[in-house]
Amino acid sequence: MQIKVSKLLYPVLSMGPGRRIDIVLQGCSIASGGNPCYKCFSKDLWDANGGDSLDVDKVIKDVTEIIVGSELSGVTITGGEPTDQHEQLLLLLRGIKDRLLESNYPIEVDYLLFSWFYEKQFALRFSDLYLELDALVLGPYQYEKSQEQPLIATSNQELILNSNLARARYSDLSDMPRLDFAVSALDNSLLFIGMSHKDEMDKIKTMLSMRGIKLDYNSWE
């Protein structure tokens, strides 16, 4: 089975507690269907035809090797809208868990997912996926309700803790940065990873311009 992946980002510090890998899935049927979140800053992830179409087993192998090799403690699933690839995502999560168990990986890994759906909708529509996750950030991005808080970008969103591991790890996120920055030498791109506050990306763009750095393209305009 194939899964559409935009990128694998690691180690990431702003998408959950500890050192993590962020599996960024490609495609958002909500946005492409004409109902995008206003001022979404990931417009490059809307098109389901973008990204890379990869075999789920290969992604399981690659992600597991990254977790073990980089000594990571968490997996975050973002997009796009991850539930667009519900079946693939189930196989992916279960496969990663099985391989880590087989490898006797000594660090307990938690699994966090971001989705447009609120908890009641999510639990009804994706009950099997819901049970695989330690934590979820649920609800659409609503620009006018923007707030400065780790993980939860807007006040309508909910952080759901499904396991004792999550309840312990996510109880205090005060030291977690809201944004990571990464530079890709392959395509001269600058990546902003995390929760952007209202108008923060425009301010960053202005700041870069003042320092002579021009963005040919950005994902939030």
Phi, psi and omega in degrees: 000141181261147176230139181270116184241133174277310182194159171246120183246129181195153344285137181249137182249347188256005182241042181130165183291146177079188178272125191227168165250134176255113177268107184264112182271148183265139174108131175220103182291336179293313179289312182292340177276002175101009181232056183288155172292130181299130181063031172306134181258019177230047182297337178292348182260359183292316189288116180293345178272355178276188178067198181243135175269112188237151175291132182303319181298324178292320179295319176303312180298313183296314182295317180298317179295323178294315180301311182292314184292328182258002179054054181272158182240003181204153175238127177244135179247119179229182178199206025050188173244105185303328184290349172300337180240051186306306184295317179297320182293321176300312179299319181297309182297314181295323179294318178297315180300316181296316182293322177294322178295317180295329182274358183056040180298125190281346182264130178285126185257133174254155186238122184238138179229143174253134179213153177293331186284147171281168190301314183300315178297314183298312183297327179284317186278330186228051186300322180292320178292319180305320183286342180276349189256140175279325183212152178219141168252115191238143179120148181290153173288122179239103189309318185290347180252023182301144179213160180263091181208138178302140176072317185260104187285326181226150193292345178282344184282157182237140170260114182258127180249115189260350187221163176296325178300313180295318180299327178284315186284327187263006184292331179221106181251019186296334180269358183277126179293150178278334183225139168252153175238137177218141178249129177263120179283346183286320183229018179056037181259155177242122183255133173249119187240121178137203185258110179276134175281161180312124178067004184296322182293322177295322178293321177295318178300316179296317180298317178296318179299321179296338179259013175083014179256113182258130176270116178290332182207143170223160189268003184246004178241000000 
